């Protein structure tokens, strides 16, 4: 880990410039003790070898002491079983499975529910109030598309409707961007503490996250702009042609751009925890994420896709009942929907659906952020043996206070 950034969570030292060997927490069994079964007469060091023929009087060598990071100084569970890993917080300090990553995210929500819900509910309520006010007072009515218009007029009306929808999404996207910024920053600090088994208050999380907000804002803005630029470059030539072939070219180029954007978003999926926990800059965090995801793109994609699916299902389970109640309470909007016109929802509908959105966001935000941070930690454990550094920072017995040297890869 000599060439990798360290762990910026309190209580641990950076890994730059590390030297020395991996500490060994336990010594071999004392052969003179009554519990030992080894012979008192042992050959000199450097001349020990396994027996080569039956009937030999040589005694097998005692097993080596456990190495921190693989077993955390814990005894083995039996023949052929891996040593038990240290678990100071919500995850065991070893390479994680998909279920353990999801369980760690949920365990963080349970262990620090006051802080986590304080963050998510506050941000969700403020952002939802902003969305309701924007929807009620700032958004223009969408233009009507006449079914009896000729094809050219219908196309013009459709383009106007699309432009109106895109403009309407602008304020909502800005509010969502700000909400994501604060929840990502604060929850990353909370999750990093929970891995070490340490409590954290809302004020402590804010004190640690505040200096990194400008860099995180730059990263949060850069990724959508990058995606929009790639899509624009892909479809613009076909749109300029304006013919049927140009439209087909735009569609094909747009599909190709979607593949490139997906590849880049997964490649940069770990940039935000790298920026927060390693105190990297925007470009450096993108490079760091690309390095950690290299060779594990499909695994990262699968975990991110599964997390999105789970959060979507949770949001639907919560939002659907609130939506039905809102439709039942706001009778005018329900009647407009059945009449085929654009419904004009009143305050009861907006308030009830807003409450459902706040509840859903308060649950899904911590899970999504937790999976991202724990996936980052898992990749560093596999590639850089971060578990040794985390165990030392958490004060696990047997890991010493000096940073380890070059540790084995855990792939």
Steps between C-alpha positions, in 0.01 A plus 500: 500500500799730476371672186135528601316769697409425856184489704391848599252394765602613851731270689701365210813614326550545126675221321738718299863433582430192702779264584563201722356155493156374583470467880451151636277508806571161648809293559523121460378284785747468789630148466591478868144562618288206617242567229757454226538157340822578319821319593749695709781388270460694179746525210690829452331779301535472125527121504134414542344283230194286464540122549574314178429143600268313738634425842719806526546649846477856381216710634301722260568872522256706707263719298612860441336778700202675342568800278293815557268591218419140415370387832527807719697297755203268550523120520406283207158345491626154405699308241477661158291794624617862463579690819229716647535866397495787745172692503527823699204657320226413252713283267769235550844625399553272202383485138122533502222322315202677345275405790751630754521834320122539504481380860769749600301786347185395688699441821635855480143628482409293807811578703498878437133553428479832685781657300405335169132583520582848626701557182266336251172630641632857522636498146194317361251739662682810375541362147138381484370840611710657226362256243141569605546877480667474161227270370226726632624846410792491256423232244296608196205299382610243241386584144213296365564270203199499268416154362343655187807700394689416183833308537723808483291688756481195725880469483542867593260462793684189619833685487350789697363257757842332532674836545248599765554172685878541489475854633267377773756241604772763550399631845417150621841371387676786678314426825575128463866579434530704818319234704726228362806712576422540869379146559802349324746713697345444841412133457850417374642628829243306702566176312879536528461534878262205518760277331735581788224443757497862613197718569454830321263790555346722238721794600815286476399371157436854379833623642688231309303521176480879464857559369442246221169643374649723223696209350200269532281760330746517212495121467120485522463761224779362281354151455160613358672758280732229370204277420309782332803596291552144379133468403498837323810418296348165403158614379577849371632399153186301422275782620683748279434283196127516568410214265368154571851361482618770737235406755600134475863600542412702810315204650790262444753754625284566804492130586877484467534808720282334765740205510801731535329704772407186693858374478637832625246536784588156638871572453459820704248356749750506789621856439290664776626279788854535366458879501356506852708236679835549328459878469569488127424764239231458235721366221713297741189335644384404149838340432489326836156356431609379157799325658288328764230390253752373244460126467175504702270697268236228468495434874465872571228530236307207648511639854403851388215366283373279784507795738308718254241226456456454876470873568252533212286220641510652850403840360210350305376301799489819704388744230214299348277498813560874554421564134171312523405690815591829329283413196212410729530823698549727197188414302543770235838371388366144490208610279729690261717191463200286393375774268825485302608857586803616690408466870521809717604362835433706810688542826362180661644287220839674510528478879403132525728389219774719646475316832536169318805629314663615825450160662632316195804727470580466870533125454655474155763775534694320779486166318627645172776704665595208726540259210722746313731561797519133599567399140789747499632354827462146366703583189776652709503195726535273200769707326685676780429305822319798651360268767835509683495878512135508607557243774793701630291821490215324682738380772459128432751314723802352327535746214747738660526873447742512209367499144558174315725470201415334172206277580371215285224556250157355590359443152 
